[in-house]
Amino acid sequence: MLTCIILSGGKSSRMGILKQNLDFFGESLANFQAKNFCQIFKDLYFSSKTPISNDYNIPTILDNENTFAPIFGLKSVLETLQQNIFVISIDTPFLQKNSVLKIIKSFQQHQNATFAKNAKIHPLIGIYPKDSLSLINSQIQKGNYKLMDLLKNMGSLEFIKISNQESSNLNYPKDYQQAIKDIINGR
């Protein structure tokens, strides 16, 4: 089985507070995500610059780079675990279990990196094979931290269609407020 990584190493500068601490219906967003993904994955970690407090005793794999970019979190996690990983960003709370299972099934069938897709590709919702570490290191050495460029260099990729709602993330306070309204209104 794959290990799930909840990436949460961003500055949260657009949100104004650390996203993992956002109140999400009486619990932190970190706890909300941990609770949801513990139902799917046996092994689960956060990836962050600092330890993530949570009620589920999910450990944090630290990203010790000074630069804030998801590629450094991926590097730290793949170096530490040396196995294939499913990644999700902490600020993407609407991904459905069924979509996660489809991504996993596709990866198991094809053994290629597999990502969610709708109108765009989502490099922070999907599976990175352990052998992608060499590409990540090479790209970092070139000073290119863009995940879409990484995906272009990965060769064969698989994509699983998800809804726009599932890929919605909470970047700004207005996104967070709208998400809460949508959930309350059953959307």
Secondary structure, DSSP 8 states (H G I E B T S, - for coil): --EEEEE--S--TTTSS-GGGSBSSSSBHHHHHHHHHHTT-SEEEEEESS----TT---EEE---SS--HHHHHHHHHHHH-S-EEEEETT-TT--HHHHHHHHHHHHHH-SEEEEESSSEEEEEEEE-GGGHHHHHHHHHTT---HHHHHHTS-SEEEEE--HHHH----SHHHHHHHHHHHHTT-
